[in-house]
């Protein structure tokens, strides 16, 4: 899985870099688990740690590279679900007795409990360590299934590895890269709640769809459509609070139905999805704001971003399809 060199990142000042082993252990502990033990295996003269940590909501993404071979013992309790997403090199992983060699085609996956170690983190190997709060993952599964927003009874036994070279695993890895890149920039779109919340929601729910676990078969079953009353409640929420950073899971929870039931109900009764309906409502609000704005004080970008449209090209195309002109034209002739 290719990624560009960190030296080209705009927010270079947010990187931590040290050749001091004690400092590296402290920094790495802050990124991963505070009680872990780091053991240097390679040439001390070659040792360094380079890392950057970004986070939003229940997700923390740490971009870490070691200059020499190291071993990492992480203990047996972590409180989070965790995916080690390699960008280069090879890393040997052992979790709950299962050994996995992770490289740019295969990620390591870890659940909150169980002995975990990285017997060999190869020199120069770079990976994204993705931590997701336990409750966020388990509530996401509950929301997907027919059990409202209550958490599942016990931790999910996720498969210990994930193929990131193809299919859903590759898509999930690309989503992590997108979120990491946006959070690393002071002006990144993921700093906007209307954009960050759906990205986080997609990443958490996407992990449940990309990995194998005990609830996977239930996710493949055909969901029952939510009753019309629940659909009306969701529609009323969208119209009443269009600027709320809604996700499908958030709407489903407020309407006391599962995510999949809400999706099926919107499809059956409105021939659309909850998020497509929300985008249409926000597009109307963005159009009205452009019509009323002062072109000397407001830009199309600021309006689009405020209403949750991260891709300006798609925003312009959707605006033109509905209103017959691009957003700049609407703004130029604003009253």
C-alpha positions as CSV (number, residue, x, y, z in Angstrom):
1,X,0.0,0.0,0.0
2,X,1.8,3.1,-1.2
3,X,1.9,6.4,0.5
4,X,3.9,9.6,-0.1
5,X,6.9,10.5,2.0
6,X,6.1,12.3,5.2
7,X,8.7,15.0,4.4
8,X,6.2,16.4,1.9
9,X,3.4,16.9,4.4
10,X,2.3,20.4,5.0
11,X,2.1,20.1,8.7
12,X,5.7,19.0,9.2
13,X,6.0,20.7,12.6
14,X,3.5,18.2,14.1
15,X,5.9,15.3,13.6
16,X,7.9,14.0,16.6
17,X,11.4,12.8,16.0
18,X,14.0,11.5,18.4
19,X,17.1,9.3,18.5
20,X,16.9,8.9,22.3
21,X,15.5,5.5,23.2
22,X,13.9,6.5,26.5
23,X,12.1,9.5,24.9
24,X,11.0,7.2,22.1
25,X,9.4,4.8,24.5
26,X,7.5,7.6,26.2
27,X,6.3,9.1,23.0
28,X,5.3,5.7,21.5
29,X,3.5,4.9,24.7
30,X,1.5,8.1,24.4
31,X,0.5,7.1,20.8
32,X,-0.3,3.5,21.5
33,X,-0.5,2.0,25.1
34,X,1.0,3.7,28.1
35,X,2.2,0.4,29.7
36,X,3.8,-1.2,26.7
37,X,7.5,-2.1,26.7
38,X,9.8,-1.2,23.8
39,X,12.9,-3.3,23.2
40,X,15.7,-2.2,20.8
41,X,17.0,-5.1,18.6
42,X,19.0,-3.4,15.9
43,X,22.1,-1.1,15.8
44,X,21.8,1.6,18.4
45,X,23.4,4.1,16.0
46,X,20.6,3.5,13.5
47,X,17.8,3.9,16.0
48,X,15.2,6.7,15.7
49,X,11.5,7.2,16.2
50,X,9.4,9.3,13.9
51,X,5.7,9.7,14.7
52,X,2.7,11.9,14.4
53,X,-0.6,11.5,16.2
54,X,-4.0,12.8,15.0
55,X,-7.4,12.1,16.5
56,X,-11.0,12.9,16.2
57,X,-13.9,11.5,18.2
58,X,-13.3,7.8,19.1
59,X,-10.5,7.4,16.6
60,X,-6.7,8.0,17.0
61,X,-4.3,7.5,14.1
62,X,-0.6,7.3,14.8
63,X,1.9,7.4,11.9
64,X,5.0,5.6,13.2
65,X,8.4,4.6,11.8
66,X,11.5,3.1,13.6
67,X,15.0,3.5,12.2
68,X,16.2,0.2,13.7
69,X,14.6,-3.2,14.5
70,X,12.5,-3.1,17.6
71,X,10.3,-5.4,19.6
72,X,7.1,-4.1,21.3
73,X,5.3,-5.9,24.1
74,X,1.8,-4.3,24.5
75,X,0.4,-6.3,27.4
76,X,-3.0,-8.0,27.5
77,X,-5.6,-5.2,28.0
78,X,-5.9,-2.2,25.8
79,X,-9.6,-1.0,25.9
80,X,-9.7,-0.3,22.2
81,X,-10.0,-2.1,18.9
82,X,-6.8,-1.6,16.9
83,X,-5.6,-2.0,13.3
84,X,-2.0,-1.8,12.3
85,X,-2.1,-0.5,8.7
86,X,1.4,-0.9,7.2
87,X,2.6,1.6,4.6
88,X,6.1,0.1,4.0
89,X,8.3,-2.7,5.3
90,X,7.3,-5.8,7.4
91,X,6.2,-6.2,10.9
92,X,5.7,-9.5,12.8
93,X,2.6,-9.5,15.1
94,X,1.3,-11.9,17.7
95,X,-2.2,-11.4,19.2
96,X,-4.1,-14.0,21.4
97,X,-1.7,-16.7,20.2
98,X,-2.1,-16.0,16.5
99,X,0.9,-14.9,14.5
100,X,0.6,-12.6,11.5
101,X,3.2,-11.0,9.2
102,X,1.9,-7.6,8.2
103,X,3.1,-5.7,5.2
104,X,1.6,-3.3,2.7
105,X,-0.9,-6.0,1.6
106,X,-2.1,-7.2,5.0
107,X,-3.0,-5.3,8.2
108,X,-3.0,-6.7,11.7
109,X,-6.3,-6.5,13.7
110,X,-6.5,-6.5,17.5
111,X,-9.4,-6.7,20.0
112,X,-9.4,-5.0,23.4
113,X,-8.3,-8.1,25.5
114,X,-5.6,-10.6,24.9
115,X,-1.8,-10.8,25.0
116,X,-0.3,-8.7,22.2
117,X,3.2,-8.2,21.0
118,X,5.1,-7.1,17.9
119,X,8.2,-9.5,18.0
120,X,9.8,-7.6,15.1
121,X,9.1,-4.2,13.8
122,X,11.5,-4.0,10.9
123,X,13.9,-1.1,10.5
124,X,12.4,1.6,8.4
125,X,8.9,0.0,8.4
126,X,6.2,2.6,8.6
127,X,2.6,2.0,9.7
128,X,-0.5,3.7,10.7
129,X,-1.7,2.4,14.1
130,X,-5.5,3.0,14.2
131,X,-7.2,2.9,17.6
132,X,-11.0,2.9,17.9
133,X,-12.8,3.2,21.3
134,X,-14.3,-0.1,22.2
135,X,-17.8,1.3,22.8
136,X,-17.8,3.0,19.4
137,X,-17.3,-0.3,17.6
138,X,-19.7,-2.3,19.6
139,X,-22.4,0.3,19.5
140,X,-21.9,0.6,15.7
141,X,-22.6,-3.2,15.4
142,X,-25.7,-2.8,17.6
143,X,-26.9,0.0,15.5
144,X,-26.5,-2.0,12.3
145,X,-28.5,-4.9,13.7
146,X,-32.0,-5.0,15.1
147,X,-31.0,-4.0,18.6
148,X,-31.2,-0.2,18.7
149,X,-28.3,1.7,20.1
150,X,-27.5,-0.7,23.0
151,X,-24.0,-2.1,23.0
152,X,-23.5,-5.8,22.2
153,X,-22.9,-8.1,25.2
154,X,-19.2,-8.8,24.7
155,X,-16.2,-7.8,22.6
156,X,-16.2,-8.8,18.9
157,X,-13.7,-11.5,18.0
158,X,-12.4,-9.8,14.9
159,X,-10.3,-11.8,12.4
160,X,-6.6,-11.2,13.3
161,X,-5.7,-9.9,9.8
162,X,-7.2,-7.9,7.0
163,X,-6.4,-8.0,3.3
164,X,-5.9,-4.4,2.3
165,X,-4.8,-5.2,-1.3
166,X,-8.3,-5.6,-2.6
167,X,-12.0,-5.4,-1.9
168,X,-13.5,-3.9,1.2
169,X,-10.2,-4.0,3.1
170,X,-8.5,-1.8,0.5
171,X,-11.4,0.6,0.5
172,X,-11.3,0.8,4.3
173,X,-7.5,1.5,4.3
174,X,-8.0,4.3,1.7
175,X,-10.6,5.8,4.0
176,X,-8.1,5.7,6.9
177,X,-5.5,7.5,4.7
178,X,-8.0,10.1,3.7
179,X,-9.0,10.9,7.3
180,X,-5.3,10.9,8.5
181,X,-4.3,13.3,5.7
182,X,-7.2,15.7,6.4
183,X,-6.7,15.7,10.2
184,X,-3.0,16.4,9.8
185,X,-3.7,19.7,8.0
186,X,-4.8,22.8,10.0
187,X,-7.1,23.6,7.1
188,X,-8.2,20.1,6.4
189,X,-11.9,19.5,5.7
190,X,-12.1,16.9,8.4
191,X,-11.8,19.8,10.9
192,X,-15.4,20.6,9.9
193,X,-17.9,18.6,12.1
194,X,-20.4,18.1,9.2
195,X,-17.6,16.4,7.3
196,X,-15.6,14.7,10.1
197,X,-18.6,13.0,11.7
198,X,-19.7,11.0,8.6
199,X,-16.1,10.1,7.9
200,X,-15.6,8.7,11.4
201,X,-18.9,6.9,11.2
202,X,-18.0,5.4,7.8
203,X,-14.6,4.2,9.2
204,X,-16.1,2.5,12.2
205,X,-19.0,0.9,10.3
206,X,-16.6,0.1,7.5
207,X,-14.4,-1.9,9.7
208,X,-17.4,-4.1,10.7
209,X,-18.1,-4.8,7.0
210,X,-14.4,-5.3,6.0
211,X,-13.4,-7.8,8.7
212,X,-14.7,-11.2,9.7
213,X,-16.4,-11.5,13.1
214,X,-19.3,-13.1,15.0
215,X,-21.8,-10.6,13.8
216,X,-20.8,-10.7,10.1
217,X,-23.4,-13.2,9.1
218,X,-26.2,-11.1,10.7
219,X,-25.1,-8.1,8.7
220,X,-25.6,-10.0,5.5
221,X,-29.2,-10.8,6.3
222,X,-32.0,-8.8,4.6
223,X,-33.1,-6.1,7.0
224,X,-36.8,-5.2,7.7
225,X,-37.9,-1.8,6.5
226,X,-38.5,0.8,9.2
227,X,-42.2,1.8,9.6
228,X,-43.4,5.0,7.8
229,X,-43.6,6.7,11.2
230,X,-39.9,6.2,11.7
231,X,-39.1,7.6,8.3
232,X,-41.3,10.6,8.9
233,X,-39.4,11.2,12.2
234,X,-36.1,11.0,10.4
235,X,-37.3,13.4,7.7
236,X,-38.5,15.9,10.3
237,X,-35.2,15.8,12.2
238,X,-33.3,16.5,8.9
239,X,-35.5,19.5,8.1
240,X,-35.5,20.8,11.6
241,X,-31.7,20.5,12.1
242,X,-30.1,20.4,8.7
243,X,-26.8,21.7,10.0
244,X,-26.5,18.9,12.6
245,X,-23.6,16.5,11.8
246,X,-26.0,13.7,11.1
247,X,-25.0,10.2,10.3
248,X,-27.3,7.3,9.3
249,X,-26.5,5.8,12.7
250,X,-27.3,9.0,14.5
251,X,-30.7,9.3,12.8
252,X,-31.5,5.7,13.3
253,X,-30.7,6.0,17.0
254,X,-33.0,9.0,17.4
255,X,-35.8,7.1,15.6
256,X,-35.3,3.9,17.6
257,X,-34.6,1.7,14.6
258,X,-31.5,0.0,13.2
259,X,-29.3,1.6,10.6
260,X,-30.2,-1.0,8.0
261,X,-33.9,-0.8,8.8
262,X,-33.8,3.0,8.3
263,X,-31.9,2.6,5.0
264,X,-34.4,0.1,3.7
265,X,-37.3,2.3,4.8
266,X,-35.9,5.3,3.0
267,X,-35.4,3.2,-0.1
268,X,-38.9,1.7,0.0
269,X,-40.8,4.9,0.9
270,X,-38.7,7.7,-0.6
271,X,-36.6,5.9,-3.2
272,X,-33.4,7.4,-1.7
273,X,-31.0,6.9,1.2
274,X,-31.0,8.9,4.5
275,X,-27.7,10.6,3.6
276,X,-28.8,11.4,0.0
277,X,-32.0,13.0,1.4
278,X,-29.9,15.0,3.9
279,X,-27.5,16.2,1.1
280,X,-30.5,17.4,-1.0
281,X,-31.8,19.4,2.0
282,X,-28.4,20.9,2.6
283,X,-28.0,21.7,-1.1
284,X,-31.2,23.8,-0.9
285,X,-29.9,25.6,2.2
286,X,-26.5,26.2,0.5
287,X,-28.3,27.6,-2.6
288,X,-30.4,29.9,-0.5
289,X,-27.4,31.2,1.3
290,X,-25.5,31.8,-2.0
291,X,-28.6,33.8,-3.3
292,X,-28.6,36.0,-0.2
293,X,-24.9,36.4,0.3
294,X,-22.6,39.3,-0.4
295,X,-20.1,38.1,-3.0
296,X,-17.4,40.4,-1.5
297,X,-17.6,38.6,1.8
298,X,-18.6,35.1,1.0
299,X,-17.1,32.4,-1.2
300,X,-18.6,29.3,-2.8
301,X,-16.0,27.2,-0.9
302,X,-17.0,28.6,2.5
303,X,-20.7,28.0,1.9
304,X,-20.2,24.5,0.5
305,X,-17.9,23.5,3.4
306,X,-20.3,24.9,6.0
307,X,-23.0,22.7,4.6
308,X,-20.9,19.5,4.5
309,X,-19.9,19.4,0.9
310,X,-16.2,18.3,0.9
311,X,-15.9,17.9,-2.9
312,X,-16.4,21.3,-4.6
313,X,-16.7,19.7,-8.1
314,X,-19.5,17.4,-6.9
315,X,-21.2,20.3,-5.1
316,X,-21.1,22.4,-8.3
317,X,-22.4,19.5,-10.4
318,X,-25.3,18.8,-8.0
319,X,-26.1,22.5,-7.8
320,X,-26.2,22.8,-11.6
321,X,-28.4,19.7,-11.9
322,X,-31.0,21.1,-9.6
323,X,-30.8,24.9,-10.2
324,X,-29.6,25.1,-13.8
325,X,-26.5,27.1,-13.0
326,X,-23.2,26.7,-11.2
327,X,-22.8,28.1,-7.6
328,X,-20.5,30.9,-8.7
329,X,-23.2,32.2,-11.0
330,X,-25.7,32.1,-8.2
331,X,-23.4,34.0,-5.9
332,X,-22.5,36.6,-8.6
333,X,-26.1,37.6,-9.0
334,X,-26.9,37.5,-5.3
335,X,-29.1,40.2,-4.1
